Amino acid sequence: MVNTGLFSGSKAAKSVKISFQLPYYTHWGQNLLVCGSVPLLGSWNVKKGLLLRPFHQGDELIWRGSITVPCGFQCQYNYYVVDDNRNILRNEMGKKRELLVHEGIQSGQEVEFRDLWQSGSDAIPYRSAFKDVIFRQSWNAGVATPAGVSHFKFSQEDAIVVQFRICCPNIEKDTSICVIGSHAQLGQWKVPNGLKLNYCGESVWQADCAIQRSDFPIRYRYCKYDKAGNTSIENGPNREVSTNCSSSETKYIFLSDGMLREVPWRGAGVAIPMFSVRSESDLGVGEFLDLKLLVDWAVASGFHLVQLLPINDTSVHGMWWDSYPYSSLSVFALHPLYLRVQALSENIPDEIKQEIEKAKQHLDRKDVDYEATMATKLSIAKKVFALEKNLILNSSCFQKFFSENEDWLKPYAAFCFLRDFFETSDHSEWGRFSHFSKDKLEKLVSKESLHYDIICFHYYIQYHLHLQLSEAAKYARKMGVVLKGDLPIGVDKNSVDTWVYQNLFRMNTSTGAPPDYFDKNGQNWGFPTYNWEEMSKDNYAWWRARLTQMAKYFTAYRIDHILGFFRIWELPDHAMTGLVGKFRPSIPLGQEELESEGIWDFNRLIRPYIRLGQLQEKFGDSWTFVAATFLNEYEKQCFEFKENCNTEKKIAAKLKSFADGSLFESEDKIRRNLFDLIQNIVLIRDPEDARKFYPRFNLEDTSSFKDLDDHSKNILKRLYYDYYFHRQENLWRENALKTLPVLMNSSDMLTCGEDLGLIPSCVHPVMQELGLLGLRIQRMPSEPDLEFGIPSQYSYMTVCAPSCHDAATLRAWWEEDEDRRLRFCRSVMESDMLPPDRCTPEIAYFIIRQHFESPSMWAIFPLQDLLALKEEYATRPANEETINDPTNPKHYWRYRVHVTLESLLKDNEMTSIINNLVRGSGRSFPKKGLEGEVSLASGKQQNASAGEKTPLSSVSNGIQPKDALPVRS
């Protein structure tokens, strides 16, 4: 109980007792508390919050606590799940709750705030994808009364004022909400007589009524209704409000009933890399302004979303390697590749216009010519810049852009200048500029410098990229289309970010992924891993700035490799492949732990296990050359790598030195065999602590393991499974809960996570808790016993797709494996007929329709897969439509759609096919896409009496999964 002396004075202050009440099931050792913005509730210090006490009410476990406050008291608060030491185990998501004790409430009365836990899914309707795009019309209603305020005056002595409060983000014009229920004040289940709610802003509706204490408990539901008499009663069981029999002083009950329970909203979208788009106006590559055409086609097809790959500048090498969109030069700068040079000025001279037209014809190729396109665009842009630089740089619009972005824009422009001056992005080779400082930066970008025009050119390019992308983004929002971006997990080692913020990265390491569906040998992406400990010191300011920048253009985003926020696969800098790594963070195998199990010969386990028989098997008669060149024989028939060949990079460099063609086999084959030898280990010693070890991934496949005694094999096998699948779970969960909420709270974009690969068991519960959408690809099921995913069984909080940019397209996948095609036909299509060799439009239609009809919140389709719906667009060889080959670290990302957006917009047959799939599956569609038809289907609703199961006139006729959210029961 609170010390009432806090309010002591010459006169007794008027006070009110406030009670907090929340139904929540906890595990042993867990407690609930309230923490808020005032000292009474801890001033956001959870250790000082109000601890609640549990009691049972029917089948529910209710947590309750109270404080005494002065009349007119107000604050913000939230609930927390804590352990016995008040360490936070779980936070509420979404906005902070608001509490206001109205001045009219009399001293000595008790006010109860009855809340429901705010999960991550409850916050989704407040994300900009819904708030500002899909449900944007619903948020323009006039506010009748502020939320939480009750002006009700008592007229009956034994009455209790109940305030009903509900959130409903998806509501049509001229539609309102009422409460119907078992009491006369609630219309006795008759909608016309129900209690009408007032709109309070931000999707919240509320109303008060006085109910006699003897009339409780009251059963009720919320209901939509419009002027035409159409009604839609929420689904689920009846809600109930009862009184606390032990307290006769309760005069007010404030009910926060969460979300109106409806059939969950479901939508669809199209995915295509920006560089893959083709239009009649572009110069060899898709451009930001082409997004307006893509949005038009999306709307015509019934899509609510357009998804892109990363669009940041990747100009690290100055060649086609920079086509890799996940290796950013700057996480803030946009890529000059996507600039439309025709839009730089309204006064482009005729000779430059002619140059542009000539370039359009020259670059209009089957695939992107990255180097030619970049060179052409920058050349033209420099000419226009020379003509208009003073006009643009002195404009108020540019000055505003510069002032809002100079924190990243100045370092970016300076980096680009130094990169070109030193002819390398490796800032370790920049002499005195290798180490960043603000003083050096200011000198580099000074107006007095001889190269100031070059600095300004980079400002100029970024300014116009910002204008063009902003124009497209604004158009998408206007048309009801979500623009979804992509947040890469890493940055290039030689980037602006590693130059400016070197302390945030572990520069002697590399990021990748262990063996999985994409590559049995793992992946090495070459990005330095993050120094999370250093990042946490300023509450992850670098990440928060990234998300704030993205939110200027996007209303949703995909977190690339979300597993990296739980743990990252870390490789030594000298590795080229992704096999011999360890997870960071992770709990290693200690030397004492291994010795206690009888494992002691550590040199044998960490040294590459190379025996004469292996050399003869791999290299045949040439084994002597290999041994003499790369190895030393330290014991009879036992070998180790020489000092100048004892890492993967050293081996590759040694092989490159044989430029005279003296190798007995291909360089690639010899390198693969030598890599097999150097990877033939059982344990990896921690480079920072020699008494810690990590089991090599798939250690049972190595001959080093197979040649061990049975006891050692059994021990190491058990420790291997413990390391990879058990001992890390709590650590990884805690790590994700430190970082992911910071990302999500940095903007109001809708957050999705790419959760493919080796998935720890903690990942999906954390994503569900935070309201993060997962990804489901049919050919990569998360269920270990399935070869193909079952779209009809996907959970609601997911994005489903038949393929993705890291895999073969639907057509290519179908055509590349006859046996798999037959198994798919039998198990998924339930047909014993011999499937066709080609992925016909009928096959594509079947698979695509499966995904449309899934319970997933979003069904997003690569444009290539949609083109397979029509024979006319399936003439290009299927393997040419693949965007990326994850097994090839130097893959050229250059795929272009072979049909223009203008042509697709004219193809009414194609848009009709897709439109029918959208509508037939019950998914929402943009209203502008179907001649003014609306996505909220309303129907006549019969009155329901207490206890009856009421039918629902739903938002859509889609499937309602068991775990559908946001739904309150």
NORVEN-V154533 format. One record per residue. RES is the residue in one letter. D_FIRST is the distance of its C-alpha to the first C-alpha in whole Angstrom. Layout:
BEGIN
res & d_first
RES & D_FIRST
RES & D_FIRST
END
This chain:
BEGIN
res & d_first
M & 0
V & 4
N & 7
T & 9
G & 12
L & 12
F & 14
S & 16
G & 19
S & 22
K & 21
A & 18
A & 17
K & 17
S & 14
V & 13
K & 11
I & 11
S & 11
F & 13
Q & 16
L & 18
P & 21
Y & 22
Y & 24
T & 23
H & 25
W & 24
G & 22
Q & 21
N & 17
L & 16
L & 14
V & 14
C & 15
G & 16
S & 18
V & 16
P & 14
L & 10
L & 12
G & 14
S & 17
W & 19
N & 18
V & 17
K & 16
K & 13
G & 12
L & 9
L & 10
L & 11
R & 12
P & 16
F & 17
H & 21
Q & 23
G & 26
D & 28
E & 25
L & 22
I & 19
W & 15
R & 12
G & 9
S & 7
I & 7
T & 8
V & 12
P & 15
C & 18
G & 20
F & 17
Q & 19
C & 19
Q & 20
Y & 18
N & 19
Y & 18
Y & 19
V & 20
V & 19
D & 21
D & 19
N & 19
R & 18
N & 21
I & 22
L & 24
R & 25
N & 24
E & 24
M & 28
G & 29
K & 27
K & 24
R & 22
E & 22
L & 19
L & 20
V & 19
H & 22
E & 23
G & 24
I & 21
Q & 20
S & 18
G & 15
Q & 16
E & 14
V & 16
E & 16
F & 17
R & 19
D & 21
L & 23
W & 23
Q & 26
S & 29
G & 31
S & 34
D & 32
A & 32
I & 36
P & 37
Y & 35
R & 38
S & 41
A & 43
F & 42
K & 40
D & 43
V & 46
I & 46
F & 44
R & 45
Q & 46
S & 43
W & 41
N & 43
A & 42
G & 41
V & 37
A & 37
T & 33
P & 30
A & 28
G & 25
V & 26
S & 26
H & 29
F & 29
K & 29
F & 28
S & 31
Q & 30
E & 28
D & 26
A & 27
I & 24
V & 25
V & 25
Q & 26
F & 28
R & 28
I & 31
C & 32
C & 36
P & 38
N & 41
I & 43
E & 46
K & 47
D & 47
T & 45
S & 41
I & 39
C & 37
V & 35
I & 37
G & 36
S & 36
H & 35
A & 38
Q & 35
L & 36
G & 40
Q & 40
W & 41
K & 43
V & 43
P & 45
N & 42
G & 39
L & 36
K & 38
L & 35
N & 35
Y & 36
C & 33
G & 35
E & 34
S & 35
V & 32
W & 33
Q & 31
A & 31
D & 29
C & 30
A & 29
I & 29
Q & 29
R & 26
S & 29
D & 31
F & 28
P & 28
I & 30
R & 32
Y & 33
R & 35
Y & 36
C & 39
K & 42
Y & 44
D & 47
K & 50
A & 52
G & 50
N & 49
T & 46
S & 44
I & 41
E & 39
N & 39
G & 37
P & 36
N & 34
R & 31
E & 29
V & 26
S & 24
T & 21
N & 18
C & 20
S & 17
S & 16
S & 19
E & 17
T & 17
K & 20
Y & 20
I & 20
F & 21
L & 23
S & 24
D & 27
G & 28
M & 32
L & 35
R & 36
E & 40
V & 43
P & 42
W & 44
R & 47
G & 49
A & 52
G & 53
V & 56
A & 56
I & 59
P & 59
M & 60
F & 63
S & 64
V & 64
R & 68
S & 69
E & 72
S & 71
D & 69
L & 71
G & 71
V & 67
G & 65
E & 63
F & 60
L & 62
D & 63
L & 59
K & 60
L & 63
L & 61
V & 58
D & 61
W & 62
A & 58
V & 58
A & 61
S & 61
G & 57
F & 55
H & 52
L & 52
V & 54
Q & 53
L & 55
L & 55
P & 54
I & 56
N & 55
D & 58
T & 59
S & 62
V & 62
H & 66
G & 68
M & 69
W & 68
W & 66
D & 64
S & 64
Y & 61
P & 58
Y & 55
S & 56
S & 55
L & 57
S & 54
V & 51
F & 51
A & 54
L & 56
H & 59
P & 63
L & 64
Y & 62
L & 64
R & 66
V & 69
Q & 70
A & 67
L & 67
S & 69
E & 71
N & 74
I & 75
P & 79
D & 81
E & 82
I & 78
K & 78
Q & 81
E & 80
I & 76
E & 79
K & 81
A & 77
K & 76
Q & 79
H & 79
L & 76
D & 76
R & 76
K & 74
D & 72
V & 70
D & 72
Y & 69
E & 71
A & 74
T & 71
M & 69
A & 72
T & 73
K & 70
L & 70
S & 73
I & 73
A & 70
K & 71
K & 74
V & 72
F & 70
A & 73
L & 74
E & 70
K & 68
N & 68
L & 68
I & 65
L & 63
N & 63
S & 62
S & 58
C & 57
F & 58
Q & 56
K & 53
F & 53
F & 54
S & 51
E & 49
N & 50
E & 52
D & 49
W & 51
L & 54
K & 56
P & 55
Y & 56
A & 60
A & 60
F & 60
C & 62
F & 65
L & 65
R & 65
D & 68
F & 69
F & 69
E & 70
T & 67
S & 63
D & 63
H & 61
S & 62
E & 65
W & 65
G & 66
R & 64
F & 62
S & 60
H & 57
F & 55
S & 54
K & 53
D & 56
K & 59
L & 57
E & 58
K & 61
L & 62
V & 61
S & 62
K & 65
E & 67
S & 68
L & 71
H & 69
Y & 67
D & 68
I & 67
I & 64
C & 64
F & 65
H & 62
Y & 60
Y & 62
I & 62
Q & 59
Y & 58
H & 61
L & 59
H & 56
L & 57
Q & 59
L & 56
S & 54
E & 57
A & 57
A & 53
K & 53
Y & 55
A & 53
R & 50
K & 52
M & 54
G & 51
V & 52
V & 49
L & 50
K & 49
G & 50
D & 49
L & 47
P & 50
I & 48
G & 50
V & 52
D & 56
K & 56
N & 58
S & 56
V & 55
D & 51
T & 52
W & 54
V & 52
Y & 49
Q & 50
N & 47
L & 46
F & 48
R & 50
M & 53
N & 55
T & 54
S & 54
T & 52
G & 53
A & 53
P & 54
P & 56
D & 56
Y & 57
F & 58
D & 60
K & 61
N & 61
G & 58
Q & 58
N & 58
W & 57
G & 57
F & 54
P & 52
T & 49
Y & 46
N & 44
W & 40
E & 39
E & 41
M & 40
S & 36
K & 36
D & 36
N & 34
Y & 37
A & 39
W & 42
W & 41
R & 39
A & 42
R & 44
L & 42
T & 42
Q & 46
M & 46
A & 44
K & 47
Y & 49
F & 48
T & 45
A & 45
Y & 45
R & 46
I & 45
D & 48
H & 47
I & 44
L & 44
G & 44
F & 41
F & 40
R & 43
I & 46
W & 50
E & 51
L & 54
P & 56
D & 58
H & 61
A & 61
M & 63
T & 61
G & 58
L & 58
V & 58
G & 54
K & 51
F & 47
R & 45
P & 42
S & 43
I & 43
P & 46
L & 48
G & 48
Q & 52
E & 50
E & 49
L & 52
E & 54
S & 52
E & 54
G & 57
I & 57
W & 59
D & 62
F & 60
N & 63
R & 64
L & 61
I & 61
R & 64
P & 66
Y & 68
I & 72
R & 75
L & 78
G & 78
Q & 75
L & 77
Q & 81
E & 79
K & 77
F & 80
G & 83
D & 86
S & 84
W & 82
T & 84
F & 83
V & 80
A & 79
A & 81
T & 80
F & 76
L & 76
N & 76
E & 77
Y & 75
E & 77
K & 79
Q & 79
C & 75
F & 74
E & 72
F & 71
K & 73
E & 71
N & 72
C & 71
N & 68
T & 66
E & 66
K & 67
K & 69
I & 71
A & 71
A & 72
K & 75
L & 76
K & 76
S & 79
F & 81
A & 83
D & 86
G & 86
S & 86
L & 83
F & 85
E & 82
S & 80
E & 77
D & 74
K & 75
I & 76
R & 72
R & 71
N & 72
L & 72
F & 68
D & 68
L & 69
I & 67
Q & 64
N & 65
I & 62
V & 59
L & 57
I & 56
R & 55
D & 52
P & 54
E & 51
D & 51
A & 54
R & 52
K & 50
F & 52
Y & 51
P & 53
R & 56
F & 55
N & 58
L & 59
E & 60
D & 63
T & 64
S & 67
S & 66
F & 63
K & 66
D & 68
L & 65
D & 65
D & 63
H & 61
S & 60
K & 60
N & 58
I & 55
L & 55
K & 55
R & 52
L & 50
Y & 51
Y & 50
D & 46
Y & 47
Y & 47
F & 45
H & 42
R & 41
Q & 40
E & 38
N & 35
L & 36
W & 38
R & 35
E & 32
N & 35
A & 36
L & 32
K & 32
T & 35
L & 36
P & 33
V & 34
L & 37
M & 36
N & 33
S & 36
S & 38
D & 38
M & 41
L & 41
T & 41
C & 43
G & 44
E & 47
D & 46
L & 49
G & 51
L & 49
I & 46
P & 43
S & 41
C & 38
V & 39
H & 39
P & 35
V & 34
M & 37
Q & 35
E & 32
L & 33
G & 35
L & 38
L & 41
G & 44
L & 47
R & 50
I & 53
Q & 55
R & 58
M & 55
P & 52
S & 49
E & 50
P & 52
D & 54
L & 55
E & 58
F & 57
G & 54
I & 54
P & 53
S & 52
Q & 49
Y & 47
S & 44
Y & 43
M & 41
T & 44
V & 47
C & 51
A & 54
P & 57
S & 58
C & 57
H & 58
D & 58
A & 60
A & 64
T & 64
L & 64
R & 68
A & 68
W & 66
W & 68
E & 71
E & 71
D & 70
E & 72
D & 71
R & 67
R & 68
L & 70
R & 66
F & 64
C & 67
R & 66
S & 63
V & 61
M & 64
E & 65
S & 69
D & 72
M & 74
L & 75
P & 73
P & 75
D & 75
R & 74
C & 70
T & 72
P & 70
E & 69
I & 68
A & 66
Y & 65
F & 63
I & 61
I & 60
R & 59
Q & 57
H & 55
F & 55
E & 54
S & 51
P & 47
S & 47
M & 45
W & 48
A & 51
I & 53
F & 57
P & 59
L & 62
Q & 64
D & 63
L & 63
L & 67
A & 68
L & 67
K & 71
E & 74
E & 75
Y & 72
A & 73
T & 76
R & 75
P & 74
A & 71
N & 70
E & 71
E & 68
T & 65
I & 63
N & 62
D & 63
P & 61
T & 63
N & 65
P & 63
K & 66
H & 66
Y & 67
W & 65
R & 67
Y & 67
R & 68
V & 68
H & 72
V & 71
T & 70
L & 67
E & 70
S & 72
L & 68
L & 68
K & 71
D & 71
N & 69
E & 70
M & 68
T & 65
S & 66
I & 65
I & 62
N & 61
N & 62
L & 60
V & 57
R & 57
G & 58
S & 55
G & 52
R & 51
S & 50
F & 53
P & 53
K & 54
K & 57
G & 59
L & 60
E & 61
G & 58
E & 57
V & 53
S & 51
L & 49
A & 51
S & 50
G & 51
K & 51
Q & 48
Q & 49
N & 46
A & 44
S & 43
A & 40
G & 40
E & 43
K & 43
T & 44
P & 46
L & 45
S & 47
S & 46
V & 46
S & 49
N & 51
G & 50
I & 48
Q & 45
P & 44
K & 41
D & 39
A & 39
L & 37
P & 35
V & 35
R & 32
S & 32
END
